[in-house]
Amino acid sequence: MKKLIVAALLAGFAAFAWWSLPSAPRPDPAGGHANHGGDPAALTDGVVLSINRSAGNVTISHGPMLNLGMPAMTMGFQVGDPSLLERVKPGDKVRFHADVVGGTFTVMKIEPAN
């Protein structure tokens, strides 16, 4: 019984020590889209699949978005400024920056990729 108590105390201490490390990953209360490092203003590579100018959104197949802790995927984004959609068309390879604005994934900058 003493061995079990000692093992439980050691496991608890190890968990506390790990949790106390400044670089330890933490559960994200925002639903999994925490800032996981990297340059928060970095551009992400993607391909524009569709644009809905009247709704102010764009669908992009993109690589990992480190500033949002998001893996590569295809998804729709709102745009912060509707004039951004004038710079691109479906099929364009782009570099863009998105952020969460009012709970919505929003493209803040987009440019054709070279």
N, C-alpha and C positions, 0 to 999 in steps of 0.2 A: 504494500500500500504506500509506503514511504517513497519507493521508486516512482510510482505513478504521480505522486504529488510533486516530487522534484522535477520530473519530466514535464509536467504541465506548467510549472513555474518557469522552467528554462524556455519552453516554447513561447510562453507569454512574454518573457523578457526579450527574446529574439524578435518577435513580432513588433514589440514596442520600439526596439532599437532600429529596426528596418523602417518603420513608419516615421521615425524621427529624422531620418536622413533628408536633407533638403532636396536631393535629386530623385527621391523615391516617387514612382508613379502613384497618382491618387485617383480614386474613383471620381468621375466627373458628374456633378449634379446637373449639368446642362444637357445631359443626354448623349454624351460620347463625342461631342465636337469641341473638345477643349483645345487650347493652344498647346501643342506638343513640341514646341521649339522651332528653330529655324528663324529666318528673317520674316517678321510679321508683314512686311510689305513685298515679299517675294512674288514674282509672277509664276503662274502655273501654265504649262503647255496644255493645249486642248484643240478640239475640232468643233466648229459650230455645226450643229445638226439641223436646228430650226430656229426661226426668229418669229415672234409675234409682237409686232410693233405696237398694235393697239392695246395689248395687255402689258407692254413694257417688260417682256421676258425673253429669254434665250435659253435654248437647250444646248449643253456642251458636254461632249465626251472628253474627260480630262484626266490628267495624271494625278498623283498624290498632292493634296493641298496641306502642306505641313502646318501652316498657320491655323488651320481648322482641325487638324488631326484627322483628316479624311483620306481614305484610300482612293485609288483611281476608280472612277465610275462615270456613268452618264446621268445627268440630272438637269433640271430646270432651275434657272436663277432669275430673280428680278434684276433690273438694272437701276443703279442709283441715279443715272441721268439718261433719259431716253435717247439723247443725241449719240450716245455710245453705239447704239445699234446701227447708225448710219455708216460706221466705219467697217463693218463686216457683213458677210453674207453666208448662207449655208454652204458648207464645204470648205470654208476658210480654215486654215491652221492659224491658231491665235495663241497669244500669251495674255493672261488676264490675272487680275487680283479680285478676290471675293472676300466678303466679310459677313457677319451676321448683323443685320440692322433691324431692330424691332422684332426679333425672332425669325426673320426671313433671310435666307441666303441671298446675298445681293452682290452683283458685279459692280465694283467701284472703278475699275480700269480695264480696258481691253484694247489690244492692238494686234494687227496682223503679224504673224511670225515670219521671220525672214527665211 
